Amino acid sequence: MSTWRAAAERCVNGARCVVGVIAAAALVSGLSIAGCASEPPPSPSKKEVQSSSDRFFEKMKHEEQERGKGADAPIR
C-alpha cells in the first residue's frame, strides 16, 4: 500500500485531518488578506516623471548620434 493511500485512509478515519485542513485553509486565507492589506507605493510626482523622461530622451539622442557616426565611417 502506498504511503499516500495509507495517509488518506488515516485522514478519512480521524477528525484530526478535518481540523488540520480547516486550520490550513484559515492560515492561507489570512495570509492572503494580510498581503493585500499593505499600502500601495506612492506614485511619482509630476516633476519626477518629467525628469526621468528628459534623461531617457537625452540618452536616446546620444545613442542615435553614436549610431549615426558609425554609419558614416567607411567600411573596410
All heavy atoms as a GROMACS GRO file, in nm:
protein
  558
    1MET      N    1   0.085  -0.117   0.000
    1MET     CA    2   0.000   0.000   0.000
    1MET      C    3   0.090   0.124   0.000
    1MET      O    4   0.188   0.130   0.071
    1MET     CB    5  -0.090  -0.003   0.125
    1MET     CG    6  -0.192   0.108   0.124
    1MET     SD    7  -0.294   0.118   0.271
    1MET     CE    8  -0.383  -0.033   0.269
    2SER      N    9   0.054   0.220  -0.081
    2SER     CA   10   0.138   0.339  -0.090
    2SER      C   11   0.120   0.427   0.032
    2SER      O   12   0.020   0.418   0.104
    2SER     CB   13   0.103   0.417  -0.217
    2SER     OG   14  -0.024   0.475  -0.202
    3THR      N   15   0.216   0.512   0.055
    3THR     CA   16   0.208   0.600   0.172
    3THR      C   17   0.096   0.702   0.157
    3THR      O   18   0.034   0.740   0.256
    3THR     CB   19   0.342   0.673   0.192
    3THR    OG1   20   0.373   0.744   0.074
    3THR    CG2   21   0.452   0.575   0.225
    4TRP      N   22   0.069   0.745   0.034
    4TRP     CA   23  -0.041   0.841   0.013
    4TRP      C   24  -0.175   0.777   0.047
    4TRP      O   25  -0.261   0.839   0.108
    4TRP     CB   26  -0.043   0.890  -0.132
    4TRP     CG   27   0.066   0.986  -0.160
    4TRP    CD1   28   0.182   0.960  -0.226
    4TRP    CD2   29   0.072   1.123  -0.123
    4TRP    NE1   30   0.260   1.071  -0.233
    4TRP    CE2   31   0.195   1.174  -0.170
    4TRP    CE3   32  -0.012   1.207  -0.053
    4TRP    CZ2   33   0.233   1.305  -0.150
    4TRP    CZ3   34   0.026   1.338  -0.034
    4TRP    CH2   35   0.147   1.385  -0.081
    5ARG      N   36  -0.191   0.653   0.004
    5ARG     CA   37  -0.317   0.583   0.032
    5ARG      C   38  -0.334   0.561   0.182
    5ARG      O   39  -0.441   0.578   0.238
    5ARG     CB   40  -0.322   0.452  -0.043
    5ARG     CG   41  -0.453   0.378  -0.020
    5ARG     CD   42  -0.467   0.264  -0.111
    5ARG     NE   43  -0.501   0.320  -0.242
    5ARG     CZ   44  -0.523   0.250  -0.349
    5ARG    NH1   45  -0.514   0.119  -0.345
    5ARG    NH2   46  -0.554   0.306  -0.462
    6ALA      N   47  -0.226   0.522   0.249
    6ALA     CA   48  -0.232   0.500   0.393
    6ALA      C   49  -0.264   0.629   0.465
    6ALA      O   50  -0.345   0.632   0.559
    6ALA     CB   51  -0.099   0.442   0.443
    7ALA      N   52  -0.202   0.738   0.421
    7ALA     CA   53  -0.230   0.868   0.483
    7ALA      C   54  -0.374   0.910   0.458
    7ALA      O   55  -0.441   0.965   0.547
    7ALA     CB   56  -0.135   0.973   0.428
    8ALA      N   57  -0.425   0.883   0.340
    8ALA     CA   58  -0.563   0.919   0.308
    8ALA      C   59  -0.660   0.839   0.394
    8ALA      O   60  -0.761   0.893   0.441
    8ALA     CB   61  -0.590   0.897   0.161
    9GLU      N   62  -0.631   0.712   0.414
    9GLU     CA   63  -0.720   0.630   0.497
    9GLU      C   64  -0.717   0.675   0.642
    9GLU      O   65  -0.821   0.678   0.708
    9GLU     CB   66  -0.680   0.483   0.485
    9GLU     CG   67  -0.720   0.422   0.352
    9GLU     CD   68  -0.678   0.278   0.339
    9GLU    OE1   69  -0.626   0.220   0.437
    9GLU    OE2   70  -0.696   0.223   0.229
   10ARG      N   71  -0.601   0.711   0.692
   10ARG     CA   72  -0.594   0.763   0.830
   10ARG      C   73  -0.670   0.894   0.840
   10ARG      O   74  -0.736   0.922   0.938
   10ARG     CB   75  -0.449   0.784   0.870
   10ARG     CG   76  -0.378   0.659   0.911
   10ARG     CD   77  -0.247   0.693   0.982
   10ARG     NE   78  -0.166   0.786   0.904
   10ARG     CZ   79  -0.058   0.753   0.834
   10ARG    NH1   80  -0.018   0.628   0.832
   10ARG    NH2   81   0.009   0.843   0.767
   11CYS      N   82  -0.658   0.975   0.736
   11CYS     CA   83  -0.723   1.106   0.737
   11CYS      C   84  -0.874   1.091   0.734
   11CYS      O   85  -0.945   1.162   0.801
   11CYS     CB   86  -0.676   1.186   0.615
   11CYS     SG   87  -0.731   1.357   0.618
   12VAL      N   88  -0.924   0.998   0.657
   12VAL     CA   89  -1.068   0.976   0.648
   12VAL      C   90  -1.121   0.925   0.781
   12VAL      O   91  -1.230   0.961   0.823
   12VAL     CB   92  -1.100   0.878   0.533
   12VAL    CG1   93  -1.245   0.835   0.535
   12VAL    CG2   94  -1.067   0.942   0.400
   13ASN      N   95  -1.045   0.843   0.848
   13ASN     CA   96  -1.090   0.781   0.972
   13ASN      C   97  -1.083   0.874   1.092
   13ASN      O   98  -1.152   0.852   1.190
   13ASN     CB   99  -1.010   0.654   1.001
   13ASN     CG  100  -1.036   0.547   0.898
   13ASN    OD1  101  -1.141   0.545   0.837
   13ASN    ND2  102  -0.939   0.459   0.878
   14GLY      N  103  -1.002   0.977   1.089
   14GLY     CA  104  -0.984   1.061   1.206
   14GLY      C  105  -1.036   1.203   1.186
   14GLY      O  106  -1.044   1.254   1.075
   15ALA      N  107  -1.073   1.266   1.295
   15ALA     CA  108  -1.122   1.404   1.290
   15ALA      C  109  -1.008   1.503   1.289
   15ALA      O  110  -1.028   1.620   1.256
   15ALA     CB  111  -1.214   1.430   1.410
   16ARG      N  112  -0.887   1.458   1.323
   16ARG     CA  113  -0.772   1.549   1.324
   16ARG      C  114  -0.746   1.606   1.186
   16ARG      O  115  -0.707   1.721   1.172
   16ARG     CB  116  -0.647   1.475   1.368
   16ARG     CG  117  -0.630   1.464   1.513
   16ARG     CD  118  -0.492   1.412   1.542
   16ARG     NE  119  -0.484   1.365   1.678
   16ARG     CZ  120  -0.388   1.291   1.724
   16ARG    NH1  121  -0.291   1.253   1.644
   16ARG    NH2  122  -0.386   1.253   1.849
   17CYS      N  123  -0.766   1.526   1.086
   17CYS     CA  124  -0.740   1.570   0.949
   17CYS      C  125  -0.834   1.685   0.912
   17CYS      O  126  -0.792   1.782   0.849
   17CYS     CB  127  -0.759   1.454   0.853
   17CYS     SG  128  -0.713   1.497   0.684
   18VAL      N  129  -0.958   1.675   0.952
   18VAL     CA  130  -1.056   1.781   0.921
   18VAL      C  131  -1.013   1.911   0.988
   18VAL      O  132  -1.015   2.017   0.927
   18VAL     CB  133  -1.198   1.739   0.965
   18VAL    CG1  134  -1.296   1.852   0.948
   18VAL    CG2  135  -1.241   1.616   0.889
   19VAL      N  136  -0.973   1.900   1.112
   19VAL     CA  137  -0.928   2.019   1.186
   19VAL      C  138  -0.802   2.076   1.121
   19VAL      O  139  -0.788   2.198   1.105
   19VAL     CB  140  -0.904   1.985   1.334
   19VAL    CG1  141  -0.839   2.102   1.407
   19VAL    CG2  142  -1.034   1.945   1.401
   20GLY      N  143  -0.711   1.989   1.078
   20GLY     CA  144  -0.588   2.034   1.012
   20GLY      C  145  -0.617   2.104   0.881
   20GLY      O  146  -0.557   2.207   0.849
   21VAL      N  147  -0.710   2.050   0.802
   21VAL     CA  148  -0.744   2.112   0.675
   21VAL      C  149  -0.809   2.248   0.698
   21VAL      O  150  -0.777   2.346   0.628
   21VAL     CB  151  -0.837   2.019   0.593
   21VAL    CG1  152  -0.897   2.091   0.475
   21VAL    CG2  153  -0.762   1.896   0.549
   22ILE      N  154  -0.896   2.257   0.796
   22ILE     CA  155  -0.962   2.385   0.826
   22ILE      C  156  -0.859   2.486   0.875
   22ILE      O  157  -0.861   2.604   0.835
   22ILE     CB  158  -1.074   2.365   0.930
   22ILE    CG1  159  -1.189   2.286   0.866
   22ILE    CG2  160  -1.125   2.499   0.983
   22ILE    CD1  161  -1.296   2.244   0.963
   23ALA      N  162  -0.765   2.444   0.958
   23ALA     CA  163  -0.661   2.535   1.008
   23ALA      C  164  -0.572   2.582   0.894
   23ALA      O  165  -0.537   2.701   0.886
   23ALA     CB  166  -0.578   2.465   1.116
   24ALA      N  167  -0.537   2.492   0.804
   24ALA     CA  168  -0.453   2.530   0.691
   24ALA      C  169  -0.526   2.629   0.600
   24ALA      O  170  -0.468   2.727   0.554
   24ALA     CB  171  -0.412   2.406   0.612
   25ALA      N  172  -0.655   2.606   0.576
   25ALA     CA  173  -0.733   2.697   0.492
   25ALA      C  174  -0.743   2.834   0.557
   25ALA      O  175  -0.733   2.937   0.489
   25ALA     CB  176  -0.871   2.639   0.467
   26ALA      N  177  -0.764   2.837   0.689
   26ALA     CA  178  -0.772   2.965   0.759
   26ALA      C  179  -0.639   3.039   0.754
   26ALA      O  180  -0.635   3.161   0.735
   26ALA     CB  181  -0.814   2.941   0.904
   27LEU      N  182  -0.530   2.966   0.767
   27LEU     CA  183  -0.397   3.028   0.761
   27LEU      C  184  -0.370   3.087   0.623
   27LEU      O  185  -0.325   3.202   0.611
   27LEU     CB  186  -0.290   2.924   0.795
   27LEU     CG  187  -0.145   2.974   0.788
   27LEU    CD1  188  -0.121   3.078   0.897
   27LEU    CD2  189  -0.050   2.858   0.803
   28VAL      N  190  -0.400   3.012   0.519
   28VAL     CA  191  -0.377   3.060   0.383
   28VAL      C  192  -0.464   3.181   0.353
   28VAL      O  193  -0.417   3.281   0.297
   28VAL     CB  194  -0.401   2.947   0.280
   28VAL    CG1  195  -0.406   3.000   0.139
   28VAL    CG2  196  -0.295   2.841   0.293
   29SER      N  197  -0.590   3.176   0.390
   29SER     CA  198  -0.677   3.291   0.362
   29SER      C  199  -0.636   3.413   0.445
   29SER      O  200  -0.640   3.526   0.396
   29SER     CB  201  -0.824   3.255   0.388
   29SER     OG  202  -0.842   3.223   0.524
   30GLY      N  203  -0.593   3.392   0.567
   30GLY     CA  204  -0.547   3.504   0.649
   30GLY      C  205  -0.423   3.569   0.593
   30GLY      O  206  -0.411   3.692   0.591
   31LEU      N  207  -0.330   3.488   0.544
   31LEU     CA  208  -0.208   3.543   0.485
   31LEU      C  209  -0.238   3.616   0.354
   31LEU      O  210  -0.175   3.718   0.324
   31LEU     CB  211  -0.105   3.433   0.462
   31LEU     CG  212  -0.043   3.373   0.588
   31LEU    CD1  213   0.048   3.257   0.551
   31LEU    CD2  214   0.033   3.478   0.666
   32SER      N  215  -0.331   3.565   0.276
   32SER     CA  216  -0.362   3.633   0.150
   32SER      C  217  -0.430   3.767   0.176
   32SER      O  218  -0.405   3.864   0.106
   32SER     CB  219  -0.448   3.544   0.061
   32SER     OG  220  -0.574   3.524   0.119
   33ILE      N  221  -0.515   3.773   0.276
   33ILE     CA  222  -0.579   3.900   0.311
   33ILE      C  223  -0.476   3.999   0.364
   33ILE      O  224  -0.477   4.117   0.330
   33ILE     CB  225  -0.693   3.878   0.412
   33ILE    CG1  226  -0.808   3.805   0.345
   33ILE    CG2  227  -0.741   4.010   0.471
   33ILE    CD1  228  -0.916   3.759   0.439
   34ALA      N  229  -0.384   3.952   0.446
   34ALA     CA  230  -0.281   4.039   0.501
   34ALA      C  231  -0.190   4.091   0.390
   34ALA      O  232  -0.144   4.205   0.394
   34ALA     CB  233  -0.199   3.965   0.606
   35GLY      N  234  -0.164   4.010   0.290
   35GLY     CA  235  -0.080   4.053   0.178
   35GLY      C  236  -0.146   4.162   0.097
   35GLY      O  237  -0.081   4.250   0.042
   36CYS      N  238  -0.276   4.160   0.086
   36CYS     CA  239  -0.349   4.261   0.009
   36CYS      C  240  -0.370   4.389   0.088
   36CYS      O  241  -0.408   4.491   0.031
   36CYS     CB  242  -0.484   4.207  -0.036
   36CYS     SG  243  -0.471   4.069  -0.150
   37ALA      N  244  -0.350   4.383   0.218
   37ALA     CA  245  -0.381   4.497   0.302
   37ALA      C  246  -0.270   4.602   0.306
   37ALA      O  247  -0.289   4.710   0.360
   37ALA     CB  248  -0.410   4.450   0.444
   38SER      N  249  -0.155   4.572   0.249
   38SER     CA  250  -0.045   4.668   0.255
   38SER      C  251  -0.075   4.789   0.167
   38SER      O  252  -0.149   4.781   0.069
   38SER     CB  253   0.086   4.603   0.211
   38SER     OG  254   0.076   4.564   0.076
   39GLU      N  255  -0.016   4.902   0.204
   39GLU     CA  256  -0.040   5.025   0.129
   39GLU      C  257   0.034   5.021  -0.004
   39GLU      O  258   0.147   4.972  -0.012
   39GLU     CB  259   0.010   5.145   0.208
   39GLU     CG  260  -0.070   5.172   0.334
   39GLU     CD  261  -0.025   5.299   0.404
   39GLU    OE1  262   0.029   5.388   0.337
   39GLU    OE2  263  -0.041   5.305   0.526
   40PRO      N  264  -0.028   5.073  -0.109
   40PRO     CA  265   0.041   5.076  -0.238
   40PRO      C  266   0.155   5.178  -0.234
   40PRO      O  267   0.150   5.275  -0.157
   40PRO     CB  268  -0.067   5.119  -0.337
   40PRO     CG  269  -0.167   5.191  -0.254
   40PRO     CD  270  -0.162   5.128  -0.118
   41PRO      N  271   0.258   5.159  -0.315
   41PRO     CA  272   0.369   5.255  -0.315
   41PRO      C  273   0.320   5.391  -0.366
   41PRO      O  274   0.229   5.398  -0.448
   41PRO     CB  275   0.470   5.194  -0.411
   41PRO     CG  276   0.392   5.099  -0.495
   41PRO     CD  277   0.277   5.052  -0.412
   42PRO      N  278   0.379   5.498  -0.316
   42PRO     CA  279   0.336   5.631  -0.360
   42PRO      C  280   0.367   5.653  -0.507
   42PRO      O  281   0.470   5.606  -0.558
   42PRO     CB  282   0.416   5.726  -0.272
   42PRO     CG  283   0.535   5.648  -0.229
   42PRO     CD  284   0.490   5.506  -0.222
   43SER      N  285   0.278   5.721  -0.575
   43SER     CA  286   0.302   5.747  -0.717
   43SER      C  287   0.403   5.861  -0.730
   43SER      O  288   0.408   5.952  -0.647
   43SER     CB  289   0.172   5.783  -0.787
   43SER     OG  290   0.114   5.897  -0.728
   44PRO      N  291   0.485   5.858  -0.834
   44PRO     CA  292   0.586   5.962  -0.851
   44PRO      C  293   0.521   6.097  -0.883
   44PRO      O  294   0.414   6.103  -0.945
   44PRO     CB  295   0.670   5.913  -0.969
   44PRO     CG  296   0.584   5.815  -1.040
   44PRO     CD  297   0.491   5.758  -0.940
   45SER      N  298   0.587   6.202  -0.842
   45SER     CA  299   0.534   6.336  -0.868
   45SER      C  300   0.554   6.371  -1.016
   45SER      O  301   0.630   6.306  -1.087
   45SER     CB  302   0.605   6.439  -0.780
   45SER     OG  303   0.738   6.453  -0.822
   46LYS      N  304   0.485   6.474  -1.059
   46LYS     CA  305   0.494   6.517  -1.198
   46LYS      C  306   0.638   6.558  -1.232
   46LYS      O  307   0.689   6.530  -1.340
   46LYS     CB  308   0.398   6.633  -1.222
   46LYS     CG  309   0.386   6.673  -1.366
   46LYS     CD  310   0.279   6.780  -1.384
   46LYS     CE  311   0.268   6.818  -1.530
   46LYS     NZ  312   0.165   6.919  -1.553
   47LYS      N  313   0.704   6.622  -1.136
   47LYS     CA  314   0.842   6.666  -1.157
   47LYS      C  315   0.936   6.547  -1.174
   47LYS      O  316   1.025   6.549  -1.260
   47LYS     CB  317   0.886   6.752  -1.038
   47LYS     CG  318   1.018   6.820  -1.057
   47LYS     CD  319   1.047   6.912  -0.941
   47LYS     CE  320   1.176   6.986  -0.962
   47LYS     NZ  321   1.205   7.080  -0.853
   48GLU      N  322   0.916   6.440  -1.094
   48GLU     CA  323   1.000   6.321  -1.106
   48GLU      C  324   0.979   6.252  -1.242
   48GLU      O  325   1.076   6.206  -1.304
   48GLU     CB  326   0.967   6.223  -0.994
   48GLU     CG  327   1.011   6.268  -0.857
   48GLU     CD  328   0.960   6.179  -0.746
   48GLU    OE1  329   0.853   6.117  -0.761
   48GLU    OE2  330   1.030   6.171  -0.644
   49VAL      N  331   0.854   6.247  -1.287
   49VAL     CA  332   0.826   6.185  -1.416
   49VAL      C  333   0.891   6.265  -1.529
   49VAL      O  334   0.953   6.209  -1.620
   49VAL     CB  335   0.673   6.174  -1.438
   49VAL    CG1  336   0.642   6.130  -1.580
   49VAL    CG2  337   0.611   6.079  -1.337
   50GLN      N  338   0.880   6.398  -1.522
   50GLN     CA  339   0.939   6.484  -1.624
   50GLN      C  340   1.091   6.467  -1.628
   50GLN      O  341   1.151   6.455  -1.735
   50GLN     CB  342   0.903   6.631  -1.596
   50GLN     CG  343   0.954   6.728  -1.700
   50GLN     CD  344   0.883   6.713  -1.832
   50GLN    OE1  345   0.763   6.689  -1.835
   50GLN    NE2  346   0.954   6.729  -1.940
   51SER      N  347   1.153   6.463  -1.510
   51SER     CA  348   1.298   6.448  -1.502
   51SER      C  349   1.343   6.313  -1.561
   51SER      O  350   1.439   6.306  -1.637
   51SER     CB  351   1.342   6.460  -1.357
   51SER     OG  352   1.478   6.431  -1.344
   52SER      N  353   1.270   6.210  -1.527
   52SER     CA  354   1.303   6.077  -1.577
   52SER      C  355   1.289   6.069  -1.729
   52SER      O  356   1.374   6.013  -1.798
   52SER     CB  357   1.213   5.973  -1.510
   52SER     OG  358   1.240   5.845  -1.561
   53SER      N  359   1.182   6.127  -1.780
   53SER     CA  360   1.162   6.122  -1.926
   53SER      C  361   1.267   6.207  -1.998
   53SER      O  362   1.314   6.170  -2.105
   53SER     CB  363   1.021   6.167  -1.963
   53SER     OG  364   1.001   6.301  -1.926
   54ASP      N  365   1.306   6.320  -1.940
   54ASP     CA  366   1.411   6.403  -2.001
   54ASP      C  367   1.542   6.325  -2.010
   54ASP      O  368   1.610   6.328  -2.113
   54ASP     CB  369   1.432   6.531  -1.922
   54ASP     CG  370   1.318   6.631  -1.940
   54ASP    OD1  371   1.239   6.615  -2.036
   54ASP    OD2  372   1.309   6.724  -1.858
   55ARG      N  373   1.579   6.254  -1.902
   55ARG     CA  374   1.702   6.174  -1.904
   55ARG      C  375   1.694   6.064  -2.009
   55ARG      O  376   1.791   6.038  -2.080
   55ARG     CB  377   1.727   6.111  -1.766
   55ARG     CG  378   1.782   6.205  -1.664
   55ARG     CD  379   1.832   6.129  -1.542
   55ARG     NE  380   1.732   6.035  -1.492
   55ARG     CZ  381   1.656   6.054  -1.385
   55ARG    NH1  382   1.671   6.163  -1.314
   55ARG    NH2  383   1.568   5.966  -1.348
   56PHE      N  384   1.578   6.002  -2.020
   56PHE     CA  385   1.560   5.896  -2.118
   56PHE      C  386   1.579   5.949  -2.260
   56PHE      O  387   1.651   5.889  -2.340
   56PHE     CB  388   1.421   5.833  -2.103
   56PHE     CG  389   1.387   5.735  -2.211
   56PHE    CD1  390   1.444   5.609  -2.211
   56PHE    CD2  391   1.302   5.769  -2.313
   56PHE    CE1  392   1.414   5.518  -2.311
   56PHE    CE2  393   1.271   5.679  -2.414
   56PHE     CZ  394   1.328   5.553  -2.412
   57PHE      N  395   1.516   6.062  -2.292
   57PHE     CA  396   1.526   6.116  -2.428
   57PHE      C  397   1.666   6.165  -2.460
   57PHE      O  398   1.715   6.153  -2.572
   57PHE     CB  399   1.421   6.224  -2.452
   57PHE     CG  400   1.284   6.168  -2.473
   57PHE    CD1  401   1.183   6.191  -2.381
   57PHE    CD2  402   1.255   6.089  -2.583
   57PHE    CE1  403   1.056   6.139  -2.400
   57PHE    CE2  404   1.129   6.036  -2.603
   57PHE     CZ  405   1.028   6.061  -2.511
   58GLU      N  406   1.736   6.220  -2.361
   58GLU     CA  407   1.875   6.261  -2.382
   58GLU      C  408   1.963   6.139  -2.412
   58GLU      O  409   2.048   6.143  -2.501
   58GLU     CB  410   1.929   6.335  -2.261
   58GLU     CG  411   1.875   6.477  -2.246
   58GLU     CD  412   1.913   6.565  -2.364
   58GLU    OE1  413   2.027   6.556  -2.414
   58GLU    OE2  414   1.827   6.645  -2.405
   59LYS      N  415   1.939   6.031  -2.339
   59LYS     CA  416   2.014   5.909  -2.362
   59LYS      C  417   1.986   5.854  -2.502
   59LYS      O  418   2.077   5.810  -2.572
   59LYS     CB  419   1.977   5.804  -2.256
   59LYS     CG  420   2.054   5.677  -2.266
   59LYS     CD  421   2.015   5.582  -2.155
   59LYS     CE  422   2.087   5.450  -2.169
   59LYS     NZ  423   2.044   5.352  -2.071
   60MET      N  424   1.860   5.857  -2.543
   60MET     CA  425   1.823   5.809  -2.676
   60MET      C  426   1.889   5.894  -2.785
   60MET      O  427   1.938   5.841  -2.886
   60MET     CB  428   1.672   5.808  -2.694
   60MET     CG  429   1.600   5.706  -2.608
   60MET     SD  430   1.654   5.537  -2.636
   60MET     CE  431   1.597   5.514  -2.803
   61LYS      N  432   1.890   6.026  -2.767
   61LYS     CA  433   1.955   6.114  -2.866
   61LYS      C  434   2.103   6.081  -2.877
   61LYS      O  435   2.158   6.073  -2.986
   61LYS     CB  436   1.938   6.262  -2.826
   61LYS     CG  437   1.811   6.325  -2.876
   61LYS     CD  438   1.822   6.474  -2.873
   61LYS     CE  439   1.760   6.528  -2.747
   61LYS     NZ  440   1.758   6.674  -2.740
   62HIS      N  441   2.167   6.062  -2.762
   62HIS     CA  442   2.309   6.030  -2.760
   62HIS      C  443   2.336   5.898  -2.834
   62HIS      O  444   2.431   5.888  -2.913
   62HIS     CB  445   2.358   6.022  -2.615
   62HIS     CG  446   2.504   5.990  -2.602
   62HIS    ND1  447   2.602   6.078  -2.640
   62HIS    CD2  448   2.566   5.879  -2.557
   62HIS    CE1  449   2.720   6.023  -2.619
   62HIS    NE2  450   2.700   5.901  -2.568
   63GLU      N  451   2.254   5.798  -2.810
   63GLU     CA  452   2.272   5.669  -2.877
   63GLU      C  453   2.251   5.682  -3.028
   63GLU      O  454   2.323   5.621  -3.106
   63GLU     CB  455   2.176   5.566  -2.820
   63GLU     CG  456   2.215   5.518  -2.681
   63GLU     CD  457   2.120   5.414  -2.626
   63GLU    OE1  458   2.029   5.369  -2.699
   63GLU    OE2  459   2.136   5.378  -2.508
   64GLU      N  460   2.152   5.761  -3.069
   64GLU     CA  461   2.129   5.780  -3.212
   64GLU      C  462   2.247   5.851  -3.278
   64GLU      O  463   2.286   5.817  -3.390
   64GLU     CB  464   2.001   5.861  -3.235
   64GLU     CG  465   1.874   5.781  -3.209
   64GLU     CD  466   1.749   5.864  -3.226
   64GLU    OE1  467   1.759   5.987  -3.249
   64GLU    OE2  468   1.640   5.807  -3.216
   65GLN      N  469   2.305   5.948  -3.208
   65GLN     CA  470   2.421   6.018  -3.263
   65GLN      C  471   2.539   5.922  -3.275
   65GLN      O  472   2.612   5.925  -3.374
   65GLN     CB  473   2.458   6.137  -3.174
   65GLN     CG  474   2.357   6.250  -3.181
   65GLN     CD  475   2.384   6.357  -3.078
   65GLN    OE1  476   2.471   6.342  -2.991
   65GLN    NE2  477   2.308   6.466  -3.084
   66GLU      N  478   2.557   5.836  -3.176
   66GLU     CA  479   2.666   5.739  -3.181
   66GLU      C  480   2.647   5.642  -3.297
   66GLU      O  481   2.742   5.606  -3.367
   66GLU     CB  482   2.676   5.662  -3.050
   66GLU     CG  483   2.725   5.744  -2.933
   66GLU     CD  484   2.867   5.794  -2.952
   66GLU    OE1  485   2.951   5.714  -2.998
   66GLU    OE2  486   2.892   5.910  -2.920
   67ARG      N  487   2.526   5.598  -3.321
   67ARG     CA  488   2.499   5.507  -3.433
   67ARG      C  489   2.519   5.578  -3.566
   67ARG      O  490   2.564   5.519  -3.661
   67ARG     CB  491   2.356   5.455  -3.424
   67ARG     CG  492   2.340   5.352  -3.314
   67ARG     CD  493   2.204   5.291  -3.318
   67ARG     NE  494   2.186   5.206  -3.203
   67ARG     CZ  495   2.071   5.180  -3.146
   67ARG    NH1  496   1.960   5.234  -3.195
   67ARG    NH2  497   2.063   5.101  -3.042
   68GLY      N  498   2.482   5.706  -3.570
   68GLY     CA  499   2.499   5.782  -3.694
   68GLY      C  500   2.646   5.797  -3.728
   68GLY      O  501   2.683   5.790  -3.845
   69LYS      N  502   2.731   5.816  -3.630
   69LYS     CA  503   2.875   5.828  -3.655
   69LYS      C  504   2.929   5.698  -3.709
   69LYS      O  505   3.014   5.696  -3.797
   69LYS     CB  506   2.949   5.864  -3.526
   69LYS     CG  507   2.926   6.005  -3.480
   69LYS     CD  508   3.001   6.030  -3.350
   69LYS     CE  509   2.969   6.167  -3.294
   69LYS     NZ  510   3.032   6.188  -3.164
   70GLY      N  511   2.881   5.587  -3.660
   70GLY     CA  512   2.926   5.456  -3.707
   70GLY      C  513   2.884   5.429  -3.850
   70GLY      O  514   2.953   5.365  -3.925
   71ALA      N  515   2.768   5.481  -3.891
   71ALA     CA  516   2.719   5.458  -4.027
   71ALA      C  517   2.799   5.540  -4.128
   71ALA      O  518   2.812   5.501  -4.244
   71ALA     CB  519   2.571   5.494  -4.035
   72ASP      N  520   2.851   5.656  -4.089
   72ASP     CA  521   2.928   5.742  -4.178
   72ASP      C  522   3.070   5.691  -4.200
   72ASP      O  523   3.136   5.733  -4.295
   72ASP     CB  524   2.934   5.885  -4.123
   72ASP     CG  525   2.796   5.950  -4.123
   72ASP    OD1  526   2.709   5.901  -4.196
   72ASP    OD2  527   2.777   6.047  -4.048
   73ALA      N  528   3.117   5.606  -4.115
   73ALA     CA  529   3.255   5.557  -4.125
   73ALA      C  530   3.267   5.464  -4.247
   73ALA      O  531   3.175   5.391  -4.279
   73ALA     CB  532   3.294   5.482  -3.998
   74PRO      N  533   3.381   5.469  -4.316
   74PRO     CA  534   3.399   5.381  -4.433
   74PRO      C  535   3.409   5.235  -4.391
   74PRO      O  536   3.462   5.203  -4.286
   74PRO     CB  537   3.531   5.430  -4.494
   74PRO     CG  538   3.602   5.498  -4.384
   74PRO     CD  539   3.496   5.554  -4.294
   75ILE      N  540   3.358   5.148  -4.476
   75ILE     CA  541   3.362   5.005  -4.448
   75ILE      C  542   3.495   4.950  -4.499
   75ILE      O  543   3.536   4.979  -4.610
   75ILE     CB  544   3.245   4.934  -4.518
   75ILE    CG1  545   3.112   4.989  -4.466
   75ILE    CG2  546   3.254   4.782  -4.496
   75ILE    CD1  547   2.992   4.933  -4.538
   76ARG      N  548   3.564   4.873  -4.422
   76ARG     CA  549   3.694   4.818  -4.458
   76ARG      C  550   3.683   4.683  -4.514
   76ARG      O  551   3.612   4.600  -4.484
   76ARG     CB  552   3.786   4.818  -4.337
   76ARG     CG  553   3.817   4.956  -4.291
   76ARG     CD  554   3.912   4.947  -4.176
   76ARG     NE  555   3.926   5.080  -4.119
   76ARG     CZ  556   4.014   5.109  -4.028
   76ARG    NH1  557   4.094   5.018  -3.983
   76ARG    NH2  558   4.022   5.230  -3.980
   0.00000   0.00000   0.00000
